[in-house]
Amino acid sequence: MSTPAQESDGGDMLEKLHLLTPELLNSITAYSAATSSKTPAHGDDADRVETERRERIVEAAQAIVDAARPPQPEWMNQSTAGAEFVALRLFIEWGAFEVIPVEGSISYEDLAHEMDAEVQLLTGGAGAGVKELREKTDGESETNTARLAWLMVSSGLLEQVGEDRVRHTPKSRQLTESVPLRSMWQLMFDNSFTSSASLPRYFRTYGRREPKGLTHIPFTFAHGAPEKKFWDVLNAEPGRMQVFMHAMTAIDKQVPLMGPITGLYDFGWVADVVADEKKKSSSSDHNRPLLVDVGGGKGHCIKAFCAGEDSPLSQDRCVLQDVAPVIEVVRSDEASGLAGVTLMAIDFHVEQPVKGALIYYIRHCLHNYDDDTVVGIMKRTAEAMADDSRLLVAEYVMSNPPSRFSIWMDFIMMMSGGKERTAALWEEVGSRAGLRLVAFHGIEVSLDGHAVIEFAKR
Ligand SMILES: C[S@@+](CC[C@H](N)C(=O)[O-])C[C@H]1O[C@@H](n2cnc3c(N)ncnc32)[C@H](O)[C@@H]1O
């Protein structure tokens, strides 16, 4: 028999469900209308619009799930998600997602064999047949019901076939097809999850204040090397650096939320500058770099900006700067697609060696650092800028209160001692570096306020 409290909870829930259901239907109708539209969006724009519309459906559906869900221990949900994350990370490292055939299924026993792992570790014993395994292990496996593969089967990431076989779902198949996606999962686990798990210990050690500086940050603390810098720890293991770079290179395409590269800022005015240079035939400006990508990784932004006949930027007038190990990787990659680009190893904390370039572009680097360090990097750039130079910072501009995505990003950044910033904070750090904030570009076209923030010399 239900209690009065339960009856009233049920009544509230029904009322909420009645209110929420039309939202879900509206979001589906909007998506359906957009996909059958005669004037569909193209390129990055299409990805963004598609994501936004699907996000709306997910949000509406999630609200219904939340309203209908019976009271259950939230701590259990959270820790189950954590357990699945760990299992997924292990399967990535052990190559399991590649061993499971793209079509069809594999027995747990064969999967375990390929991974050089005990079959009991994958399931509670399904691989050898539950009965046989019980016999082999004197009944120990009877209690072993929540092992690695089953964690992913229980969440629907993998699908079990019968009692002893497993196959891909569309979600897990993506992990085999996309190196960047797999790298992103790895990165989130190795860099963020493990660092955040050590936060209680970190704050007990350093006090309850924002991590500051390049060392003694949660990431290096969690790696047992608090006196080292983030990149020193990352670069110490070549494999990890590769994972980081893979994740950064193409994730923009698959997760438009990460911030589009193109479409936020109009480089059209550069064409006028180039045309003016041509008029002054003796001008030394002809050799002036048009764009320096500071901390540009593998150069994917330069490639995107120079692509297409209409682009006023050309690779032979661009400079790609990054730390020496990254530049070495790019230099030795014959397929880098960076013909003509000047490759330069730098330390952006010390000096900007290219003086007087037209544009200094720095994307997703500054959010890795605390305010004082960011002011330092911006100052080094300001010192190199000519009066007409521009500094373009591609980063998030957090609203107040921020969206769930940008505050998640802010939390991730805290691990390396960094943070996301509000418009006011961007203005403040720019001003401290001797720069004037000219404009925020593209905020309206990107989810969660990803923008290109334009600064000029004061
Ligand atoms: C988050 S990644 C961003 C890469 C690229 N700008 C993008 O948007 O995908 C940060 C980059 O900054 C580089 N970096 C880190 N410290 C640096 C330093 N002291 N000087 C120059 N580059 C640095 C890293 O190697 C990495 O490629």
The ligand as an ORCA input file, in Angstrom:
! r2SCAN-3c Opt
* xyz 0 1
  C      45.593     22.480    -25.846
  S      46.835     22.477    -27.046
  C      46.127     23.538    -28.259
  C      46.643     23.233    -29.627
  C      46.007     24.036    -30.740
  N      46.229     25.445    -30.550
  C      44.524     23.759    -30.845
  O      43.724     24.665    -30.754
  O      44.148     22.583    -31.049
  C      48.082     23.524    -26.309
  C      49.348     23.590    -27.128
  O      50.260     24.489    -26.483
  C      51.559     23.955    -26.634
  N      52.449     24.521    -25.605
  C      52.470     24.216    -24.296
  N      53.396     24.937    -23.644
  C      53.983     25.708    -24.567
  C      55.019     26.663    -24.494
  N      55.634     26.945    -23.334
  N      55.375     27.292    -25.627
  C      54.755     26.991    -26.797
  N      53.756     26.081    -26.929
  C      53.383     25.458    -25.824
  C      51.328     22.461    -26.488
  O      52.416     21.687    -26.940
  C      50.045     22.259    -27.268
  O      50.293     21.979    -28.622
*
